Amino acid sequence: MPRRRGPDLILFGAILALLAIGTVMVYSSSAVKGYVQFDDPFHFLKMEVIWVALGLVAMVGAMAIDFKLLWRFAKPALILAMVLLVMVKIPGVGREVNGAYRWIGLGPLSIQPSEVIKLAMILVMARILANDPYKIRSFRKGLLPILGLLVVVAVLIMLQPDLGTTLVIAGTTFFMLIAAGARISHILGLGGSGISLVVAAIVAEPYRMNRIFAFLDPWSDPSGKGYQTIQALLALGPGGLFGLGLGQSKQKFLYLPENHTDFIFAMIGEELGFVGASIVILLFFLFAWRGFRTAMGAPDAFTGFLAVGLTSMVSIQAMVNIGVVIGVLPVTGITLPFLSYGGTSLVFTLLGVGVLLNISRFVK
């Protein structure tokens, strides 16, 4: 393995810049909600600072970890994540929010197992692909076992239900398989099957169909199915080139639901304008560029596949979230990495990028 150096400074800087913007925007977008719900406009900011601090500790720890430990604990991590996914359905253990069981209650805090499974899947996939890179060219010996694992994980996540996270994991797996050299014909076949399953999952649940209808024509039901999409667009539009100014959002006065979580990009567009939103998108492009560059120069196959998976996970989630906010994708309930208010999501994202920064220290 090449001699350890400092982490990729551009990658590191992009992550810190996104975190800083996210912390400021979480406060700006949540102050009114914090005052109404908790009589404290700083409530969500205080919690966000705690989660950012925990995430940074996790990131620094991951930057120093031995990759051999990641190889060794990949399978136990996956088993633990699957157990946690099952536990969310146990009465008294799983916590229900808006009709979905995606959290395990830990006193005043909660953990989201779907965030754990995302990293666990990347670890296991990287180990499988690195263990026998030529086997992936065979559908029966290479691709089929991976597909079976993906289906099991997808079923467990969909029981919560959480289609958005399922799509992120499937997309991440897709990019890792391409990086491993899987046959294009196999990839296209799996892609077609995946699209069919997604369509079936949408048709099977009325609320998902409602989201599709709202995406196609939000103005057909402006106070119902199309409400979130319309309010997000009403936030982005007035922002113009330079925005209304930090703290000057109108939509944060309880008009736009989830304005500090899933729809925080709308707040960025409203207060910081096209320029501010473009800077955020540019930072994600920098993250993707340096992340895939790290993968290409990784010291071995395992760390290379890890870097592809971690970079793809964050990039796909960012693209989907921004696509939802600007109205080019239906609502999925996916947060914006580094920027959305969050606990488990933020901590585990920073844990993952800590591993990515660790790999960047050994780039050839």
C-alpha positions as CSV (number, residue, x, y, z in Angstrom):
1,M,0.0,0.0,0.0
2,P,1.4,3.5,-0.9
3,R,2.6,5.7,1.9
4,R,-0.2,7.6,3.8
5,R,-0.5,11.3,3.0
6,G,-3.0,14.0,3.8
7,P,-6.6,13.6,2.6
8,D,-7.8,15.1,-0.6
9,L,-8.1,18.8,0.3
10,I,-10.7,19.6,-2.4
11,L,-12.9,16.7,-1.3
12,F,-12.4,17.7,2.3
13,G,-13.2,21.3,1.6
14,A,-16.4,20.5,-0.3
15,I,-17.7,18.4,2.6
16,L,-16.9,21.1,5.2
17,A,-18.4,23.8,3.0
18,L,-21.7,21.8,2.5
19,L,-21.8,21.2,6.3
20,A,-21.4,24.9,7.1
21,I,-24.1,25.9,4.6
22,G,-26.4,23.2,5.9
23,T,-26.0,24.3,9.6
24,V,-26.7,27.9,8.8
25,M,-29.7,27.0,6.6
26,V,-31.1,24.5,9.2
27,Y,-31.3,27.4,11.7
28,S,-32.7,29.9,9.1
29,S,-35.4,27.5,7.9
30,S,-36.4,26.0,11.3
31,A,-36.4,29.0,13.6
32,V,-40.2,29.6,13.2
33,K,-41.0,25.9,13.6
34,G,-38.8,25.7,16.6
35,Y,-40.5,28.7,18.2
36,V,-44.0,27.4,17.5
37,Q,-43.4,23.8,18.6
38,F,-40.8,24.2,21.4
39,D,-41.0,28.0,22.2
40,D,-37.3,28.1,21.2
41,P,-36.2,29.3,17.8
42,F,-32.8,27.7,18.4
43,H,-34.1,24.2,19.2
44,F,-33.3,22.6,15.8
45,L,-30.0,24.5,15.6
46,K,-28.9,23.1,18.9
47,M,-29.8,19.6,17.9
48,E,-28.1,20.0,14.5
49,V,-24.8,21.2,16.2
50,I,-24.8,18.1,18.3
51,W,-25.4,15.8,15.3
52,V,-22.7,17.7,13.3
53,A,-20.2,17.3,16.2
54,L,-21.0,13.5,16.5
55,G,-20.7,13.2,12.7
56,L,-17.3,14.9,12.6
57,V,-16.1,12.7,15.3
58,A,-17.2,9.7,13.3
59,M,-15.6,11.1,10.2
60,V,-12.3,11.7,11.9
61,G,-12.4,8.2,13.3
62,A,-13.1,6.7,9.9
63,M,-10.2,8.6,8.4
64,A,-7.8,6.7,10.7
65,I,-9.3,3.2,10.6
66,D,-7.4,0.2,9.1
67,F,-9.1,-1.0,5.9
68,K,-8.5,-4.6,7.0
69,L,-11.0,-4.0,9.8
70,L,-13.6,-2.9,7.2
71,W,-13.0,-6.0,5.2
72,R,-13.3,-8.2,8.3
73,F,-16.5,-6.5,9.7
74,A,-18.4,-6.1,6.4
75,K,-20.5,-9.2,6.8
76,P,-21.3,-8.6,10.5
77,A,-22.2,-5.0,9.7
78,L,-24.7,-6.3,7.1
79,I,-26.2,-8.8,9.5
80,L,-26.6,-6.2,12.2
81,A,-28.2,-3.7,9.7
82,M,-30.7,-6.4,8.6
83,V,-31.6,-7.2,12.3
84,L,-32.2,-3.4,12.9
85,L,-34.4,-3.3,9.8
86,V,-36.5,-6.1,11.2
87,M,-36.7,-4.5,14.7
88,V,-38.4,-1.4,13.3
89,K,-41.6,-3.5,12.8
90,I,-41.6,-4.8,16.4
91,P,-44.3,-3.0,18.5
92,G,-42.7,-0.9,21.2
93,V,-39.3,-0.8,19.5
94,G,-40.0,0.7,16.1
95,R,-41.2,4.3,16.0
96,E,-43.9,5.4,13.7
97,V,-43.7,8.8,12.0
98,N,-46.2,9.9,9.3
99,G,-47.4,6.3,8.8
100,A,-43.9,4.8,8.3
101,Y,-41.8,2.7,10.6
102,R,-38.3,3.7,9.8
103,W,-36.8,4.5,13.3
104,I,-35.9,2.6,16.4
105,G,-36.5,4.6,19.6
106,L,-33.6,5.1,22.0
107,G,-35.1,7.2,24.7
108,P,-35.4,10.8,23.3
109,L,-33.2,9.8,20.3
110,S,-33.8,7.5,17.4
111,I,-31.8,5.5,14.9
112,Q,-32.7,5.0,11.3
113,P,-31.6,1.5,10.2
114,S,-31.9,2.3,6.5
115,E,-28.9,4.6,6.9
116,V,-26.9,1.8,8.5
117,I,-27.8,-0.7,5.7
118,K,-26.6,1.8,3.0
119,L,-23.1,1.7,4.3
120,A,-23.2,-2.0,5.2
121,M,-24.3,-2.9,1.6
122,I,-21.4,-0.8,0.2
123,L,-18.9,-2.7,2.4
124,V,-20.2,-6.1,1.5
125,M,-20.5,-5.3,-2.2
126,A,-16.9,-4.0,-2.2
127,R,-15.7,-7.2,-0.5
128,I,-17.6,-9.4,-2.9
129,L,-16.4,-7.6,-6.0
130,A,-12.8,-7.4,-4.9
131,N,-12.7,-11.0,-3.8
132,D,-13.1,-12.4,-7.3
133,P,-13.4,-9.5,-9.9
134,Y,-13.7,-11.9,-12.8
135,K,-16.7,-13.7,-11.5
136,I,-18.9,-10.7,-12.0
137,R,-18.8,-11.4,-15.8
138,S,-20.9,-14.5,-15.1
139,F,-24.6,-13.9,-14.4
140,R,-25.2,-17.1,-12.5
141,K,-22.0,-17.1,-10.4
142,G,-21.4,-13.4,-10.1
143,L,-24.4,-11.2,-10.6
144,L,-27.2,-13.5,-9.4
145,P,-25.9,-13.7,-5.7
146,I,-25.6,-9.9,-5.6
147,L,-29.1,-9.6,-7.1
148,G,-30.5,-12.0,-4.4
149,L,-28.9,-9.9,-1.6
150,L,-30.2,-6.7,-3.1
151,V,-33.7,-8.1,-3.3
152,V,-33.6,-9.3,0.4
153,V,-32.4,-5.8,1.5
154,A,-35.0,-4.1,-0.7
155,V,-37.9,-6.1,0.7
156,L,-36.8,-5.3,4.3
157,I,-36.6,-1.6,3.5
158,M,-39.9,-1.6,1.6
159,L,-41.7,-3.1,4.6
160,Q,-41.1,0.2,6.4
161,P,-41.9,1.5,3.7
162,D,-39.1,3.5,2.1
163,L,-38.9,3.5,-1.7
164,G,-36.4,6.4,-1.8
165,T,-33.7,4.6,0.2
166,T,-34.3,1.4,-1.9
167,L,-33.7,3.4,-5.1
168,V,-30.5,4.9,-3.6
169,I,-29.1,1.5,-2.7
170,A,-30.1,0.0,-6.1
171,G,-28.4,3.0,-7.9
172,T,-25.3,2.6,-5.8
173,T,-25.1,-1.1,-6.6
174,F,-25.6,-0.3,-10.3
175,F,-22.5,2.0,-10.3
176,M,-20.4,-0.5,-8.4
177,L,-21.3,-3.2,-10.8
178,I,-20.3,-1.0,-13.8
179,A,-17.0,-0.2,-12.1
180,A,-16.4,-3.9,-11.5
181,G,-16.8,-4.6,-15.2
182,A,-20.2,-6.4,-15.3
183,R,-21.5,-7.1,-18.7
184,I,-23.7,-4.3,-20.2
185,S,-26.3,-6.7,-21.3
186,H,-26.6,-8.0,-17.8
187,I,-26.8,-4.5,-16.4
188,L,-29.5,-3.5,-18.9
189,G,-31.5,-6.6,-18.1
190,L,-31.3,-5.9,-14.4
191,G,-32.2,-2.2,-15.0
192,G,-35.3,-3.2,-16.9
193,S,-36.4,-5.6,-14.2
194,G,-35.7,-3.0,-11.5
195,I,-37.8,-0.4,-13.3
196,S,-40.7,-3.0,-13.6
197,L,-40.4,-3.6,-9.8
198,V,-40.4,0.1,-9.0
199,V,-43.6,0.6,-11.2
200,A,-45.2,-2.3,-9.4
201,A,-44.3,-0.8,-6.0
202,I,-45.8,2.5,-7.0
203,V,-49.0,1.0,-8.3
204,A,-49.4,-1.1,-5.2
205,E,-49.6,1.8,-2.8
206,P,-52.2,4.6,-3.4
207,Y,-50.0,7.3,-1.7
208,R,-47.2,6.6,-4.2
209,M,-49.6,6.9,-7.1
210,N,-50.8,10.2,-5.6
211,R,-47.2,11.4,-5.6
212,I,-46.9,10.5,-9.3
213,F,-50.1,12.4,-10.1
214,A,-48.9,15.4,-8.0
215,F,-45.6,15.3,-9.9
216,L,-47.3,15.2,-13.3
217,D,-49.8,18.0,-12.5
218,P,-49.4,19.5,-9.0
219,W,-51.9,22.3,-9.7
220,S,-54.7,19.7,-10.1
221,D,-54.8,19.5,-6.3
222,P,-52.9,22.5,-5.0
223,S,-54.1,22.0,-1.4
224,G,-53.6,18.3,-1.3
225,K,-51.4,16.0,-3.4
226,G,-49.5,18.9,-5.1
227,Y,-49.1,21.1,-2.0
228,Q,-45.4,20.3,-1.3
229,T,-44.3,20.6,-4.9
230,I,-46.1,23.9,-5.4
231,Q,-44.8,25.4,-2.1
232,A,-41.2,24.4,-3.0
233,L,-41.6,26.1,-6.4
234,L,-43.1,29.1,-4.7
235,A,-40.0,29.3,-2.6
236,L,-37.5,28.9,-5.5
237,G,-39.2,31.4,-7.8
238,P,-39.1,34.6,-5.7
239,G,-35.4,33.8,-4.8
240,G,-34.3,35.1,-8.2
241,L,-30.6,35.6,-8.8
242,F,-29.4,36.5,-5.4
243,G,-32.3,35.5,-3.1
244,L,-34.4,37.3,-0.6
245,G,-31.5,37.4,1.9
246,L,-30.5,35.0,4.7
247,G,-33.3,34.6,7.2
248,Q,-35.9,36.4,4.9
249,S,-37.8,33.3,3.7
250,K,-41.5,33.5,3.5
251,Q,-42.2,29.8,3.1
252,K,-40.6,28.9,6.4
253,F,-43.6,30.4,8.1
254,L,-45.2,26.9,8.2
255,Y,-46.2,27.0,4.5
256,L,-43.6,24.5,3.2
257,P,-43.6,21.2,5.1
258,E,-40.2,19.6,5.9
259,N,-38.5,22.8,4.9
260,H,-35.5,22.1,7.2
261,T,-35.2,18.4,6.1
262,D,-36.3,17.1,2.7
263,F,-37.0,20.5,1.2
264,I,-34.1,22.5,2.5
265,F,-32.8,23.1,-1.0
266,A,-36.0,25.2,-1.6
267,M,-35.0,27.4,1.3
268,I,-31.5,27.8,-0.1
269,G,-33.0,28.9,-3.4
270,E,-35.4,31.3,-1.7
271,E,-32.9,33.0,0.6
272,L,-29.7,32.7,-1.4
273,G,-31.1,32.7,-4.9
274,F,-29.9,31.0,-8.0
275,V,-26.3,31.9,-7.1
276,G,-26.5,30.2,-3.7
277,A,-28.3,27.1,-5.1
278,S,-25.7,26.9,-7.9
279,I,-22.8,27.0,-5.4
280,V,-24.4,24.0,-3.5
281,I,-24.7,22.1,-6.8
282,L,-21.1,22.9,-7.7
283,L,-19.9,21.6,-4.3
284,F,-21.7,18.3,-4.9
285,F,-20.0,18.2,-8.4
286,L,-16.7,18.7,-6.7
287,F,-17.5,16.0,-4.2
288,A,-18.4,13.5,-7.0
289,W,-15.3,14.5,-9.1
290,R,-12.8,14.0,-6.3
291,G,-14.6,11.0,-5.0
292,F,-14.5,9.1,-8.3
293,R,-10.9,10.3,-8.8
294,T,-10.1,8.8,-5.4
295,A,-11.7,5.5,-6.6
296,M,-9.6,5.5,-9.8
297,G,-6.3,5.9,-7.8
298,A,-7.2,3.7,-4.9
299,P,-4.4,1.4,-3.7
300,D,-6.4,-1.8,-4.2
301,A,-9.7,-3.2,-5.6
302,F,-11.5,-3.3,-2.3
303,T,-10.8,0.4,-1.4
304,G,-11.5,1.3,-5.0
305,F,-15.0,-0.2,-5.0
306,L,-15.6,1.3,-1.5
307,A,-14.8,4.8,-3.0
308,V,-17.2,4.2,-5.9
309,G,-20.0,3.1,-3.7
310,L,-19.6,5.9,-1.1
311,T,-19.3,8.6,-3.8
312,S,-22.3,7.2,-5.7
313,M,-24.4,7.0,-2.6
314,V,-24.0,10.7,-1.7
315,S,-24.2,11.9,-5.4
316,I,-27.4,9.9,-6.2
317,Q,-29.1,11.0,-3.0
318,A,-28.2,14.7,-3.8
319,M,-29.4,14.5,-7.4
320,V,-32.7,12.8,-6.3
321,N,-33.4,15.3,-3.6
322,I,-32.7,18.4,-5.7
323,G,-34.7,16.9,-8.6
324,V,-37.7,16.5,-6.2
325,V,-37.4,20.1,-5.0
326,I,-37.2,21.7,-8.5
327,G,-40.1,19.5,-9.7
328,V,-38.4,17.2,-12.1
329,L,-38.9,14.1,-9.9
330,P,-41.8,12.9,-7.7
331,V,-41.5,13.3,-4.0
332,T,-39.4,10.5,-2.4
333,G,-38.7,11.6,1.1
334,I,-34.9,11.6,0.7
335,T,-32.8,14.1,2.6
336,L,-30.1,16.3,1.1
337,P,-26.7,15.0,2.3
338,F,-24.8,17.3,4.6
339,L,-27.4,20.0,4.4
340,S,-30.8,18.6,5.7
341,Y,-31.4,18.5,9.4
342,G,-30.9,15.0,10.6
343,G,-29.5,12.6,13.1
344,T,-28.7,9.1,11.9
345,S,-28.6,10.3,8.3
346,L,-26.0,13.0,8.9
347,V,-23.8,10.9,11.3
348,F,-23.7,7.9,9.0
349,T,-23.1,10.0,5.9
350,L,-20.1,11.7,7.6
351,L,-18.9,8.2,8.7
352,G,-19.0,7.1,5.1
353,V,-17.2,10.1,3.7
354,G,-14.6,9.7,6.5
355,V,-13.8,6.3,4.9
356,L,-13.6,8.0,1.5
357,L,-11.2,10.7,2.8
358,N,-9.2,7.9,4.4
359,I,-8.9,6.2,1.0
360,S,-7.8,9.5,-0.6
361,R,-4.8,9.5,1.7
362,F,-3.4,6.5,-0.1
363,V,-4.2,7.5,-3.7
364,K,-1.4,6.4,-6.0
